[in-house]
Amino acid sequence: MYLTQLITNFLLFLSGIYGILFNRRNIIIVLMCIELILLSANLNFLVLSSYLDDSIGQVFSLLILTVAAGESAVGLSILILYYRIRGNISINEVAALKG
């Protein structure tokens, strides 16, 4: 049972990596893929915490959830401001922000 859950988490992680590496046109999808990677790490902590009968993995999963929520809030607010200034959110034009 634990092995199938770990394999599922690994497939979630690989789909997140695939989305980041091969979809570099839409920054919202890249942020969603980062969230998917954090979710798979979170689920791995929960599965291993249940397997080892330890609560430390559950504490780490709560920490990951708070980091993911902060990352999405800050990332989406930056995207909204960038869209208001430039009019689009293409990753190819984000290099223009470097000063």
mmCIF file as gemmi writes it, N, C-alpha and C atoms, coordinates in Angstrom:
data_model
loop_
_atom_site.group_PDB
_atom_site.id
_atom_site.type_symbol
_atom_site.label_atom_id
_atom_site.label_alt_id
_atom_site.label_comp_id
_atom_site.label_asym_id
_atom_site.label_entity_id
_atom_site.label_seq_id
_atom_site.pdbx_PDB_ins_code
_atom_site.Cartn_x
_atom_site.Cartn_y
_atom_site.Cartn_z
_atom_site.occupancy
_atom_site.B_iso_or_equiv
_atom_site.pdbx_formal_charge
_atom_site.auth_seq_id
_atom_site.auth_asym_id
_atom_site.pdbx_PDB_model_num
ATOM 1 N N . MET Axp A 1 ? 0.808 -1.193 0 1 0 ? 1 A 1
ATOM 2 C CA . MET Axp A 1 ? 0 0 0 1 0 ? 1 A 1
ATOM 3 C C . MET Axp A 1 ? 0.853 1.259 0 1 0 ? 1 A 1
ATOM 4 N N . TYR Axp A 2 ? 1.89 1.266 0.835 1 0 ? 2 A 1
ATOM 5 C CA . TYR Axp A 2 ? 2.75 2.443 0.896 1 0 ? 2 A 1
ATOM 6 C C . TYR Axp A 2 ? 3.552 2.616 -0.393 1 0 ? 2 A 1
ATOM 7 N N . LEU Axp A 3 ? 3.909 1.495 -1.008 1 0 ? 3 A 1
ATOM 8 C CA . LEU Axp A 3 ? 4.686 1.57 -2.241 1 0 ? 3 A 1
ATOM 9 C C . LEU Axp A 3 ? 3.878 2.21 -3.364 1 0 ? 3 A 1
ATOM 10 N N . THR Axp A 4 ? 2.602 1.886 -3.47 1 0 ? 4 A 1
ATOM 11 C CA . THR Axp A 4 ? 1.777 2.496 -4.519 1 0 ? 4 A 1
ATOM 12 C C . THR Axp A 4 ? 1.595 3.984 -4.276 1 0 ? 4 A 1
ATOM 13 N N . GLN Axp A 5 ? 1.492 4.392 -3.014 1 0 ? 5 A 1
ATOM 14 C CA . GLN Axp A 5 ? 1.38 5.813 -2.711 1 0 ? 5 A 1
ATOM 15 C C . GLN Axp A 5 ? 2.673 6.547 -3.046 1 0 ? 5 A 1
ATOM 16 N N . LEU Axp A 6 ? 3.807 5.927 -2.762 1 0 ? 6 A 1
ATOM 17 C CA . LEU Axp A 6 ? 5.084 6.555 -3.086 1 0 ? 6 A 1
ATOM 18 C C . LEU Axp A 6 ? 5.286 6.65 -4.597 1 0 ? 6 A 1
ATOM 19 N N . ILE Axp A 7 ? 4.855 5.639 -5.325 1 0 ? 7 A 1
ATOM 20 C CA . ILE Axp A 7 ? 4.963 5.693 -6.784 1 0 ? 7 A 1
ATOM 21 C C . ILE Axp A 7 ? 4.067 6.796 -7.345 1 0 ? 7 A 1
ATOM 22 N N . THR Axp A 8 ? 2.87 6.936 -6.787 1 0 ? 8 A 1
ATOM 23 C CA . THR Axp A 8 ? 1.97 8.002 -7.213 1 0 ? 8 A 1
ATOM 24 C C . THR Axp A 8 ? 2.571 9.373 -6.92 1 0 ? 8 A 1
ATOM 25 N N . ASN Axp A 9 ? 3.187 9.529 -5.758 1 0 ? 9 A 1
ATOM 26 C CA . ASN Axp A 9 ? 3.842 10.792 -5.422 1 0 ? 9 A 1
ATOM 27 C C . ASN Axp A 9 ? 5.009 11.073 -6.355 1 0 ? 9 A 1
ATOM 28 N N . PHE Axp A 10 ? 5.738 10.035 -6.722 1 0 ? 10 A 1
ATOM 29 C CA . PHE Axp A 10 ? 6.851 10.209 -7.65 1 0 ? 10 A 1
ATOM 30 C C . PHE Axp A 10 ? 6.352 10.639 -9.021 1 0 ? 10 A 1
ATOM 31 N N . LEU Axp A 11 ? 5.22 10.077 -9.455 1 0 ? 11 A 1
ATOM 32 C CA . LEU Axp A 11 ? 4.644 10.487 -10.736 1 0 ? 11 A 1
ATOM 33 C C . LEU Axp A 11 ? 4.154 11.936 -10.687 1 0 ? 11 A 1
ATOM 34 N N . LEU Axp A 12 ? 3.604 12.364 -9.549 1 0 ? 12 A 1
ATOM 35 C CA . LEU Axp A 12 ? 3.227 13.771 -9.381 1 0 ? 12 A 1
ATOM 36 C C . LEU Axp A 12 ? 4.449 14.676 -9.475 1 0 ? 12 A 1
ATOM 37 N N . PHE Axp A 13 ? 5.536 14.253 -8.839 1 0 ? 13 A 1
ATOM 38 C CA . PHE Axp A 13 ? 6.769 15.027 -8.883 1 0 ? 13 A 1
ATOM 39 C C . PHE Axp A 13 ? 7.307 15.127 -10.309 1 0 ? 13 A 1
ATOM 40 N N . LEU Axp A 14 ? 7.293 14.007 -11.028 1 0 ? 14 A 1
ATOM 41 C CA . LEU Axp A 14 ? 7.787 14.022 -12.406 1 0 ? 14 A 1
ATOM 42 C C . LEU Axp A 14 ? 6.918 14.877 -13.316 1 0 ? 14 A 1
ATOM 43 N N . SER Axp A 15 ? 5.598 14.873 -13.099 1 0 ? 15 A 1
ATOM 44 C CA . SER Axp A 15 ? 4.734 15.72 -13.926 1 0 ? 15 A 1
ATOM 45 C C . SER Axp A 15 ? 4.987 17.195 -13.635 1 0 ? 15 A 1
ATOM 46 N N . GLY Axp A 16 ? 5.301 17.545 -12.403 1 0 ? 16 A 1
ATOM 47 C CA . GLY Axp A 16 ? 5.665 18.923 -12.081 1 0 ? 16 A 1
ATOM 48 C C . GLY Axp A 16 ? 6.972 19.339 -12.73 1 0 ? 16 A 1
ATOM 49 N N . ILE Axp A 17 ? 7.964 18.465 -12.7 1 0 ? 17 A 1
ATOM 50 C CA . ILE Axp A 17 ? 9.245 18.749 -13.353 1 0 ? 17 A 1
ATOM 51 C C . ILE Axp A 17 ? 9.054 18.87 -14.862 1 0 ? 17 A 1
ATOM 52 N N . TYR Axp A 18 ? 8.246 17.985 -15.435 1 0 ? 18 A 1
ATOM 53 C CA . TYR Axp A 18 ? 7.96 18.038 -16.868 1 0 ? 18 A 1
ATOM 54 C C . TYR Axp A 18 ? 7.307 19.369 -17.243 1 0 ? 18 A 1
ATOM 55 N N . GLY Axp A 19 ? 6.368 19.824 -16.43 1 0 ? 19 A 1
ATOM 56 C CA . GLY Axp A 19 ? 5.696 21.084 -16.71 1 0 ? 19 A 1
ATOM 57 C C . GLY Axp A 19 ? 6.627 22.27 -16.636 1 0 ? 19 A 1
ATOM 58 N N . ILE Axp A 20 ? 7.58 22.243 -15.723 1 0 ? 20 A 1
ATOM 59 C CA . ILE Axp A 20 ? 8.529 23.359 -15.615 1 0 ? 20 A 1
ATOM 60 C C . ILE Axp A 20 ? 9.515 23.353 -16.777 1 0 ? 20 A 1
ATOM 61 N N . LEU Axp A 21 ? 10.011 22.178 -17.126 1 0 ? 21 A 1
ATOM 62 C CA . LEU Axp A 21 ? 11.047 22.107 -18.151 1 0 ? 21 A 1
ATOM 63 C C . LEU Axp A 21 ? 10.51 22.32 -19.567 1 0 ? 21 A 1
ATOM 64 N N . PHE Axp A 22 ? 9.323 21.822 -19.857 1 0 ? 22 A 1
ATOM 65 C CA . PHE Axp A 22 ? 8.855 21.835 -21.235 1 0 ? 22 A 1
ATOM 66 C C . PHE Axp A 22 ? 7.727 22.82 -21.508 1 0 ? 22 A 1
ATOM 67 N N . ASN Axp A 23 ? 7.303 23.578 -20.522 1 0 ? 23 A 1
ATOM 68 C CA . ASN Axp A 23 ? 6.292 24.597 -20.758 1 0 ? 23 A 1
ATOM 69 C C . ASN Axp A 23 ? 6.796 25.908 -20.182 1 0 ? 23 A 1
ATOM 70 N N . ARG Axp A 24 ? 7.62 26.569 -20.909 1 0 ? 24 A 1
ATOM 71 C CA . ARG Axp A 24 ? 8.196 27.816 -20.433 1 0 ? 24 A 1
ATOM 72 C C . ARG Axp A 24 ? 7.55 29.031 -21.063 1 0 ? 24 A 1
ATOM 73 N N . ARG Axp A 25 ? 6.359 28.872 -21.62 1 0 ? 25 A 1
ATOM 74 C CA . ARG Axp A 25 ? 5.677 30.009 -22.225 1 0 ? 25 A 1
ATOM 75 C C . ARG Axp A 25 ? 4.693 30.669 -21.28 1 0 ? 25 A 1
ATOM 76 N N . ASN Axp A 26 ? 4.085 29.919 -20.396 1 0 ? 26 A 1
ATOM 77 C CA . ASN Axp A 26 ? 3.061 30.447 -19.517 1 0 ? 26 A 1
ATOM 78 C C . ASN Axp A 26 ? 3.545 30.379 -18.077 1 0 ? 26 A 1
ATOM 79 N N . ILE Axp A 27 ? 3.684 31.527 -17.448 1 0 ? 27 A 1
ATOM 80 C CA . ILE Axp A 27 ? 4.247 31.563 -16.103 1 0 ? 27 A 1
ATOM 81 C C . ILE Axp A 27 ? 3.265 31.042 -15.053 1 0 ? 27 A 1
ATOM 82 N N . ILE Axp A 28 ? 1.973 31.115 -15.325 1 0 ? 28 A 1
ATOM 83 C CA . ILE Axp A 28 ? 0.997 30.591 -14.37 1 0 ? 28 A 1
ATOM 84 C C . ILE Axp A 28 ? 1.097 29.068 -14.295 1 0 ? 28 A 1
ATOM 85 N N . ILE Axp A 29 ? 1.315 28.428 -15.422 1 0 ? 29 A 1
ATOM 86 C CA . ILE Axp A 29 ? 1.476 26.966 -15.42 1 0 ? 29 A 1
ATOM 87 C C . ILE Axp A 29 ? 2.77 26.583 -14.702 1 0 ? 29 A 1
ATOM 88 N N . VAL Axp A 30 ? 3.808 27.387 -14.839 1 0 ? 30 A 1
ATOM 89 C CA . VAL Axp A 30 ? 5.058 27.11 -14.128 1 0 ? 30 A 1
ATOM 90 C C . VAL Axp A 30 ? 4.829 27.202 -12.621 1 0 ? 30 A 1
ATOM 91 N N . LEU Axp A 31 ? 4.075 28.203 -12.166 1 0 ? 31 A 1
ATOM 92 C CA . LEU Axp A 31 ? 3.762 28.303 -10.743 1 0 ? 31 A 1
ATOM 93 C C . LEU Axp A 31 ? 2.915 27.124 -10.271 1 0 ? 31 A 1
ATOM 94 N N . MET Axp A 32 ? 1.991 26.677 -11.101 1 0 ? 32 A 1
ATOM 95 C CA . MET Axp A 32 ? 1.184 25.51 -10.743 1 0 ? 32 A 1
ATOM 96 C C . MET Axp A 32 ? 2.042 24.251 -10.652 1 0 ? 32 A 1
ATOM 97 N N . CYS Axp A 33 ? 3.039 24.139 -11.525 1 0 ? 33 A 1
ATOM 98 C CA . CYS Axp A 33 ? 3.933 22.975 -11.475 1 0 ? 33 A 1
ATOM 99 C C . CYS Axp A 33 ? 4.815 23.006 -10.23 1 0 ? 33 A 1
ATOM 100 N N . ILE Axp A 34 ? 5.224 24.19 -9.8 1 0 ? 34 A 1
ATOM 101 C CA . ILE Axp A 34 ? 5.98 24.304 -8.547 1 0 ? 34 A 1
ATOM 102 C C . ILE Axp A 34 ? 5.107 23.873 -7.378 1 0 ? 34 A 1
ATOM 103 N N . GLU Axp A 35 ? 3.848 24.273 -7.394 1 0 ? 35 A 1
ATOM 104 C CA . GLU Axp A 35 ? 2.91 23.829 -6.356 1 0 ? 35 A 1
ATOM 105 C C . GLU Axp A 35 ? 2.738 22.312 -6.379 1 0 ? 35 A 1
ATOM 106 N N . LEU Axp A 36 ? 2.727 21.724 -7.57 1 0 ? 36 A 1
ATOM 107 C CA . LEU Axp A 36 ? 2.594 20.275 -7.702 1 0 ? 36 A 1
ATOM 108 C C . LEU Axp A 36 ? 3.805 19.559 -7.118 1 0 ? 36 A 1
ATOM 109 N N . ILE Axp A 37 ? 4.98 20.111 -7.318 1 0 ? 37 A 1
ATOM 110 C CA . ILE Axp A 37 ? 6.191 19.522 -6.744 1 0 ? 37 A 1
ATOM 111 C C . ILE Axp A 37 ? 6.152 19.605 -5.222 1 0 ? 37 A 1
ATOM 112 N N . LEU Axp A 38 ? 5.732 20.751 -4.696 1 0 ? 38 A 1
ATOM 113 C CA . LEU Axp A 38 ? 5.627 20.878 -3.243 1 0 ? 38 A 1
ATOM 114 C C . LEU Axp A 38 ? 4.569 19.937 -2.673 1 0 ? 38 A 1
ATOM 115 N N . LEU Axp A 39 ? 3.482 19.736 -3.404 1 0 ? 39 A 1
ATOM 116 C CA . LEU Axp A 39 ? 2.439 18.814 -2.959 1 0 ? 39 A 1
ATOM 117 C C . LEU Axp A 39 ? 2.956 17.376 -2.929 1 0 ? 39 A 1
ATOM 118 N N . SER Axp A 40 ? 3.73 16.993 -3.929 1 0 ? 40 A 1
ATOM 119 C CA . SER Axp A 40 ? 4.257 15.624 -3.926 1 0 ? 40 A 1
ATOM 120 C C . SER Axp A 40 ? 5.246 15.417 -2.779 1 0 ? 40 A 1
ATOM 121 N N . ALA Axp A 41 ? 6.059 16.429 -2.476 1 0 ? 41 A 1
ATOM 122 C CA . ALA Axp A 41 ? 6.963 16.314 -1.323 1 0 ? 41 A 1
ATOM 123 C C . ALA Axp A 41 ? 6.159 16.231 -0.025 1 0 ? 41 A 1
ATOM 124 N N . ASN Axp A 42 ? 5.091 17.009 0.034 1 0 ? 42 A 1
ATOM 125 C CA . ASN Axp A 42 ? 4.218 16.988 1.205 1 0 ? 42 A 1
ATOM 126 C C . ASN Axp A 42 ? 3.587 15.61 1.4 1 0 ? 42 A 1
ATOM 127 N N . LEU Axp A 43 ? 3.094 15.037 0.327 1 0 ? 43 A 1
ATOM 128 C CA . LEU Axp A 43 ? 2.488 13.702 0.419 1 0 ? 43 A 1
ATOM 129 C C . LEU Axp A 43 ? 3.52 12.636 0.776 1 0 ? 43 A 1
ATOM 130 N N . ASN Axp A 44 ? 4.749 12.794 0.298 1 0 ? 44 A 1
ATOM 131 C CA . ASN Axp A 44 ? 5.804 11.849 0.683 1 0 ? 44 A 1
ATOM 132 C C . ASN Axp A 44 ? 6.072 11.911 2.182 1 0 ? 44 A 1
ATOM 133 N N . PHE Axp A 45 ? 6.117 13.121 2.731 1 0 ? 45 A 1
ATOM 134 C CA . PHE Axp A 45 ? 6.302 13.246 4.175 1 0 ? 45 A 1
ATOM 135 C C . PHE Axp A 45 ? 5.16 12.576 4.933 1 0 ? 45 A 1
ATOM 136 N N . LEU Axp A 46 ? 3.926 12.744 4.454 1 0 ? 46 A 1
ATOM 137 C CA . LEU Axp A 46 ? 2.785 12.139 5.148 1 0 ? 46 A 1
ATOM 138 C C . LEU Axp A 46 ? 2.791 10.619 5.059 1 0 ? 46 A 1
ATOM 139 N N . VAL Axp A 47 ? 3.123 10.081 3.886 1 0 ? 47 A 1
ATOM 140 C CA . VAL Axp A 47 ? 3.158 8.624 3.731 1 0 ? 47 A 1
ATOM 141 C C . VAL Axp A 47 ? 4.263 8.018 4.593 1 0 ? 47 A 1
ATOM 142 N N . LEU Axp A 48 ? 5.44 8.619 4.565 1 0 ? 48 A 1
ATOM 143 C CA . LEU Axp A 48 ? 6.542 8.071 5.358 1 0 ? 48 A 1
ATOM 144 C C . LEU Axp A 48 ? 6.309 8.27 6.847 1 0 ? 48 A 1
ATOM 145 N N . SER Axp A 49 ? 5.626 9.355 7.214 1 0 ? 49 A 1
ATOM 146 C CA . SER Axp A 49 ? 5.276 9.551 8.614 1 0 ? 49 A 1
ATOM 147 C C . SER Axp A 49 ? 4.311 8.474 9.089 1 0 ? 49 A 1
ATOM 148 N N . SER Axp A 50 ? 3.374 8.107 8.244 1 0 ? 50 A 1
ATOM 149 C CA . SER Axp A 50 ? 2.433 7.044 8.596 1 0 ? 50 A 1
ATOM 150 C C . SER Axp A 50 ? 3.141 5.686 8.649 1 0 ? 50 A 1
ATOM 151 N N . TYR Axp A 51 ? 4.05 5.46 7.723 1 0 ? 51 A 1
ATOM 152 C CA . TYR Axp A 51 ? 4.767 4.185 7.675 1 0 ? 51 A 1
ATOM 153 C C . TYR Axp A 51 ? 5.671 4.014 8.892 1 0 ? 51 A 1
ATOM 154 N N . LEU Axp A 52 ? 6.356 5.083 9.278 1 0 ? 52 A 1
ATOM 155 C CA . LEU Axp A 52 ? 7.282 5.007 10.406 1 0 ? 52 A 1
ATOM 156 C C . LEU Axp A 52 ? 6.608 5.26 11.753 1 0 ? 52 A 1
ATOM 157 N N . ASP Axp A 53 ? 5.309 5.577 11.736 1 0 ? 53 A 1
ATOM 158 C CA . ASP Axp A 53 ? 4.541 5.859 12.948 1 0 ? 53 A 1
ATOM 159 C C . ASP Axp A 53 ? 5.197 6.979 13.752 1 0 ? 53 A 1
ATOM 160 N N . ASP Axp A 54 ? 5.46 8.082 13.055 1 0 ? 54 A 1
ATOM 161 C CA . ASP Axp A 54 ? 6.117 9.238 13.642 1 0 ? 54 A 1
ATOM 162 C C . ASP Axp A 54 ? 5.356 10.48 13.208 1 0 ? 54 A 1
ATOM 163 N N . SER Axp A 55 ? 5.322 11.486 14.048 1 0 ? 55 A 1
ATOM 164 C CA . SER Axp A 55 ? 4.551 12.689 13.723 1 0 ? 55 A 1
ATOM 165 C C . SER Axp A 55 ? 5.402 13.818 13.152 1 0 ? 55 A 1
ATOM 166 N N . ILE Axp A 56 ? 6.697 13.625 13.027 1 0 ? 56 A 1
ATOM 167 C CA . ILE Axp A 56 ? 7.56 14.689 12.517 1 0 ? 56 A 1
ATOM 168 C C . ILE Axp A 56 ? 7.259 14.981 11.055 1 0 ? 56 A 1
ATOM 169 N N . GLY Axp A 57 ? 6.925 13.979 10.269 1 0 ? 57 A 1
ATOM 170 C CA . GLY Axp A 57 ? 6.568 14.183 8.874 1 0 ? 57 A 1
ATOM 171 C C . GLY Axp A 57 ? 5.317 15.028 8.724 1 0 ? 57 A 1
ATOM 172 N N . GLN Axp A 58 ? 4.391 14.884 9.647 1 0 ? 58 A 1
ATOM 173 C CA . GLN Axp A 58 ? 3.181 15.698 9.602 1 0 ? 58 A 1
ATOM 174 C C . GLN Axp A 58 ? 3.487 17.152 9.915 1 0 ? 58 A 1
ATOM 175 N N . VAL Axp A 59 ? 4.42 17.399 10.81 1 0 ? 59 A 1
ATOM 176 C CA . VAL Axp A 59 ? 4.83 18.768 11.12 1 0 ? 59 A 1
ATOM 177 C C . VAL Axp A 59 ? 5.512 19.392 9.903 1 0 ? 59 A 1
ATOM 178 N N . PHE Axp A 60 ? 6.372 18.63 9.239 1 0 ? 60 A 1
ATOM 179 C CA . PHE Axp A 60 ? 7.024 19.14 8.037 1 0 ? 60 A 1
ATOM 180 C C . PHE Axp A 60 ? 6.022 19.396 6.922 1 0 ? 60 A 1
ATOM 181 N N . SER Axp A 61 ? 4.979 18.572 6.84 1 0 ? 61 A 1
ATOM 182 C CA . SER Axp A 61 ? 3.978 18.803 5.802 1 0 ? 61 A 1
ATOM 183 C C . SER Axp A 61 ? 3.223 20.103 6.055 1 0 ? 61 A 1
ATOM 184 N N . LEU Axp A 62 ? 2.956 20.431 7.307 1 0 ? 62 A 1
ATOM 185 C CA . LEU Axp A 62 ? 2.34 21.728 7.615 1 0 ? 62 A 1
ATOM 186 C C . LEU Axp A 62 ? 3.267 22.885 7.263 1 0 ? 62 A 1
ATOM 187 N N . LEU Axp A 63 ? 4.56 22.7 7.496 1 0 ? 63 A 1
ATOM 188 C CA . LEU Axp A 63 ? 5.532 23.728 7.128 1 0 ? 63 A 1
ATOM 189 C C . LEU Axp A 63 ? 5.562 23.924 5.615 1 0 ? 63 A 1
ATOM 190 N N . ILE Axp A 64 ? 5.516 22.833 4.865 1 0 ? 64 A 1
ATOM 191 C CA . ILE Axp A 64 ? 5.51 22.926 3.405 1 0 ? 64 A 1
ATOM 192 C C . ILE Axp A 64 ? 4.241 23.601 2.911 1 0 ? 64 A 1
ATOM 193 N N . LEU Axp A 65 ? 3.107 23.315 3.547 1 0 ? 65 A 1
ATOM 194 C CA . LEU Axp A 65 ? 1.863 23.967 3.149 1 0 ? 65 A 1
ATOM 195 C C . LEU Axp A 65 ? 1.924 25.471 3.36 1 0 ? 65 A 1
ATOM 196 N N . THR Axp A 66 ? 2.534 25.929 4.445 1 0 ? 66 A 1
ATOM 197 C CA . THR Axp A 66 ? 2.638 27.371 4.673 1 0 ? 66 A 1
ATOM 198 C C . THR Axp A 66 ? 3.591 28.014 3.68 1 0 ? 66 A 1
ATOM 199 N N . VAL Axp A 67 ? 4.674 27.353 3.359 1 0 ? 67 A 1
ATOM 200 C CA . VAL Axp A 67 ? 5.602 27.882 2.365 1 0 ? 67 A 1
ATOM 201 C C . VAL Axp A 67 ? 4.942 27.949 0.994 1 0 ? 67 A 1
ATOM 202 N N . ALA Axp A 68 ? 4.174 26.921 0.637 1 0 ? 68 A 1
ATOM 203 C CA . ALA Axp A 68 ? 3.488 26.905 -0.653 1 0 ? 68 A 1
ATOM 204 C C . ALA Axp A 68 ? 2.435 28 -0.732 1 0 ? 68 A 1
ATOM 205 N N . ALA Axp A 69 ? 1.728 28.242 0.358 1 0 ? 69 A 1
ATOM 206 C CA . ALA Axp A 69 ? 0.717 29.305 0.357 1 0 ? 69 A 1
ATOM 207 C C . ALA Axp A 69 ? 1.378 30.672 0.214 1 0 ? 69 A 1
ATOM 208 N N . GLY Axp A 70 ? 2.475 30.885 0.905 1 0 ? 70 A 1
ATOM 209 C CA . GLY Axp A 70 ? 3.197 32.154 0.773 1 0 ? 70 A 1
ATOM 210 C C . GLY Axp A 70 ? 3.775 32.339 -0.615 1 0 ? 70 A 1
ATOM 211 N N . GLU Axp A 71 ? 4.305 31.275 -1.173 1 0 ? 71 A 1
ATOM 212 C CA . GLU Axp A 71 ? 4.879 31.346 -2.527 1 0 ? 71 A 1
ATOM 213 C C . GLU Axp A 71 ? 3.814 31.682 -3.557 1 0 ? 71 A 1
ATOM 214 N N . SER Axp A 72 ? 2.667 31.062 -3.436 1 0 ? 72 A 1
ATOM 215 C CA . SER Axp A 72 ? 1.615 31.342 -4.425 1 0 ? 72 A 1
ATOM 216 C C . SER Axp A 72 ? 1.065 32.749 -4.254 1 0 ? 72 A 1
ATOM 217 N N . ALA Axp A 73 ? 0.926 33.23 -3.029 1 0 ? 73 A 1
ATOM 218 C CA . ALA Axp A 73 ? 0.411 34.582 -2.807 1 0 ? 73 A 1
ATOM 219 C C . ALA Axp A 73 ? 1.375 35.634 -3.351 1 0 ? 73 A 1
ATOM 220 N N . VAL Axp A 74 ? 2.646 35.494 -3.053 1 0 ? 74 A 1
ATOM 221 C CA . VAL Axp A 74 ? 3.631 36.466 -3.534 1 0 ? 74 A 1
ATOM 222 C C . VAL Axp A 74 ? 3.789 36.373 -5.047 1 0 ? 74 A 1
ATOM 223 N N . GLY Axp A 75 ? 3.841 35.159 -5.574 1 0 ? 75 A 1
ATOM 224 C CA . GLY Axp A 75 ? 3.993 34.988 -7.017 1 0 ? 75 A 1
ATOM 225 C C . GLY Axp A 75 ? 2.822 35.546 -7.801 1 0 ? 75 A 1
ATOM 226 N N . LEU Axp A 76 ? 1.613 35.288 -7.342 1 0 ? 76 A 1
ATOM 227 C CA . LEU Axp A 76 ? 0.454 35.803 -8.055 1 0 ? 76 A 1
ATOM 228 C C . LEU Axp A 76 ? 0.337 37.321 -7.937 1 0 ? 76 A 1
ATOM 229 N N . SER Axp A 77 ? 0.741 37.882 -6.797 1 0 ? 77 A 1
ATOM 230 C CA . SER Axp A 77 ? 0.7 39.345 -6.687 1 0 ? 77 A 1
ATOM 231 C C . SER Axp A 77 ? 1.729 39.992 -7.604 1 0 ? 77 A 1
ATOM 232 N N . ILE Axp A 78 ? 2.892 39.388 -7.746 1 0 ? 78 A 1
ATOM 233 C CA . ILE Axp A 78 ? 3.89 39.91 -8.689 1 0 ? 78 A 1
ATOM 234 C C . ILE Axp A 78 ? 3.376 39.797 -10.112 1 0 ? 78 A 1
ATOM 235 N N . LEU Axp A 79 ? 2.705 38.69 -10.436 1 0 ? 79 A 1
ATOM 236 C CA . LEU Axp A 79 ? 2.149 38.526 -11.778 1 0 ? 79 A 1
ATOM 237 C C . LEU Axp A 79 ? 1.07 39.558 -12.082 1 0 ? 79 A 1
ATOM 238 N N . ILE Axp A 80 ? 0.222 39.866 -11.116 1 0 ? 80 A 1
ATOM 239 C CA . ILE Axp A 80 ? -0.825 40.864 -11.33 1 0 ? 80 A 1
ATOM 240 C C . ILE Axp A 80 ? -0.216 42.233 -11.574 1 0 ? 80 A 1
ATOM 241 N N . LEU Axp A 81 ? 0.791 42.607 -10.795 1 0 ? 81 A 1
ATOM 242 C CA . LEU Axp A 81 ? 1.448 43.899 -11.011 1 0 ? 81 A 1
ATOM 243 C C . LEU Axp A 81 ? 2.169 43.942 -12.353 1 0 ? 81 A 1
ATOM 244 N N . TYR Axp A 82 ? 2.818 42.856 -12.72 1 0 ? 82 A 1
ATOM 245 C CA . TYR Axp A 82 ? 3.514 42.812 -14.002 1 0 ? 82 A 1
ATOM 246 C C . TYR Axp A 82 ? 2.524 42.906 -15.159 1 0 ? 82 A 1
ATOM 247 N N . TYR Axp A 83 ? 1.364 42.253 -15.027 1 0 ? 83 A 1
ATOM 248 C CA . TYR Axp A 83 ? 0.356 42.316 -16.09 1 0 ? 83 A 1
ATOM 249 C C . TYR Axp A 83 ? -0.206 43.727 -16.216 1 0 ? 83 A 1
ATOM 250 N N . ARG Axp A 84 ? -0.381 44.411 -15.105 1 0 ? 84 A 1
ATOM 251 C CA . ARG Axp A 84 ? -0.885 45.79 -15.163 1 0 ? 84 A 1
ATOM 252 C C . ARG Axp A 84 ? 0.115 46.724 -15.836 1 0 ? 84 A 1
ATOM 253 N N . ILE Axp A 85 ? 1.396 46.477 -15.651 1 0 ? 85 A 1
ATOM 254 C CA . ILE Axp A 85 ? 2.414 47.353 -16.251 1 0 ? 85 A 1
ATOM 255 C C . ILE Axp A 85 ? 2.633 47.012 -17.712 1 0 ? 85 A 1
ATOM 256 N N . ARG Axp A 86 ? 2.838 45.743 -18.038 1 0 ? 86 A 1
ATOM 257 C CA . ARG Axp A 86 ? 3.221 45.326 -19.39 1 0 ? 86 A 1
ATOM 258 C C . ARG Axp A 86 ? 2.051 44.929 -20.288 1 0 ? 86 A 1
ATOM 259 N N . GLY Axp A 87 ? 0.987 44.396 -19.739 1 0 ? 87 A 1
ATOM 260 C CA . GLY Axp A 87 ? -0.153 43.989 -20.55 1 0 ? 87 A 1
ATOM 261 C C . GLY Axp A 87 ? -0.165 42.519 -20.92 1 0 ? 87 A 1
ATOM 262 N N . ASN Axp A 88 ? 0.91 41.792 -20.661 1 0 ? 88 A 1
ATOM 263 C CA . ASN Axp A 88 ? 0.938 40.341 -20.882 1 0 ? 88 A 1
ATOM 264 C C . ASN Axp A 88 ? 1.88 39.716 -19.861 1 0 ? 88 A 1
ATOM 265 N N . ILE Axp A 89 ? 1.781 38.4 -19.743 1 0 ? 89 A 1
ATOM 266 C CA . ILE Axp A 89 ? 2.634 37.693 -18.779 1 0 ? 89 A 1
ATOM 267 C C . ILE Axp A 89 ? 3.394 36.576 -19.473 1 0 ? 89 A 1
ATOM 268 N N . SER Axp A 90 ? 4.123 36.933 -20.5 1 0 ? 90 A 1
ATOM 269 C CA . SER Axp A 90 ? 4.939 35.971 -21.225 1 0 ? 90 A 1
ATOM 270 C C . SER Axp A 90 ? 6.301 35.846 -20.55 1 0 ? 90 A 1
ATOM 271 N N . ILE Axp A 91 ? 6.763 34.627 -20.398 1 0 ? 91 A 1
ATOM 272 C CA . ILE Axp A 91 ? 8.053 34.394 -19.751 1 0 ? 91 A 1
ATOM 273 C C . ILE Axp A 91 ? 9.189 34.937 -20.61 1 0 ? 91 A 1
ATOM 274 N N . ASN Axp A 92 ? 9.025 34.935 -21.907 1 0 ? 92 A 1
ATOM 275 C CA . ASN Axp A 92 ? 10.078 35.412 -22.789 1 0 ? 92 A 1
ATOM 276 C C . ASN Axp A 92 ? 10.379 36.886 -22.575 1 0 ? 92 A 1
ATOM 277 N N . GLU Axp A 93 ? 9.401 37.665 -22.149 1 0 ? 93 A 1
ATOM 278 C CA . GLU Axp A 93 ? 9.611 39.086 -21.937 1 0 ? 93 A 1
ATOM 279 C C . GLU Axp A 93 ? 9.913 39.463 -20.496 1 0 ? 93 A 1
ATOM 280 N N . VAL Axp A 94 ? 9.974 38.497 -19.613 1 0 ? 94 A 1
ATOM 281 C CA . VAL Axp A 94 ? 10.27 38.775 -18.215 1 0 ? 94 A 1
ATOM 282 C C . VAL Axp A 94 ? 11.728 39.196 -18.055 1 0 ? 94 A 1
ATOM 283 N N . ALA Axp A 95 ? 12.593 38.797 -18.975 1 0 ? 95 A 1
ATOM 284 C CA . ALA Axp A 95 ? 14 39.199 -18.907 1 0 ? 95 A 1
ATOM 285 C C . ALA Axp A 95 ? 14.16 40.697 -19.028 1 0 ? 95 A 1
ATOM 286 N N . ALA Axp A 96 ? 13.138 41.405 -19.506 1 0 ? 96 A 1
ATOM 287 C CA . ALA Axp A 96 ? 13.199 42.864 -19.608 1 0 ? 96 A 1
ATOM 288 C C . ALA Axp A 96 ? 13.158 43.519 -18.231 1 0 ? 96 A 1
ATOM 289 N N . LEU Axp A 97 ? 12.765 42.775 -17.196 1 0 ? 97 A 1
ATOM 290 C CA . LEU Axp A 97 ? 12.726 43.327 -15.857 1 0 ? 97 A 1
ATOM 291 C C . LEU Axp A 97 ? 14.103 43.471 -15.23 1 0 ? 97 A 1
ATOM 292 N N . LYS Axp A 98 ? 15.067 42.715 -15.752 1 0 ? 98 A 1
ATOM 293 C CA . LYS Axp A 98 ? 16.416 42.792 -15.187 1 0 ? 98 A 1
ATOM 294 C C . LYS Axp A 98 ? 17.011 44.166 -15.487 1 0 ? 98 A 1
ATOM 295 N N . GLY Axp A 99 ? 17.562 44.792 -14.47 1 0 ? 99 A 1
ATOM 296 C CA . GLY Axp A 99 ? 18.035 46.153 -14.665 1 0 ? 99 A 1
ATOM 297 C C . GLY Axp A 99 ? 19.428 46.3 -14.462 1 0 ? 99 A 1
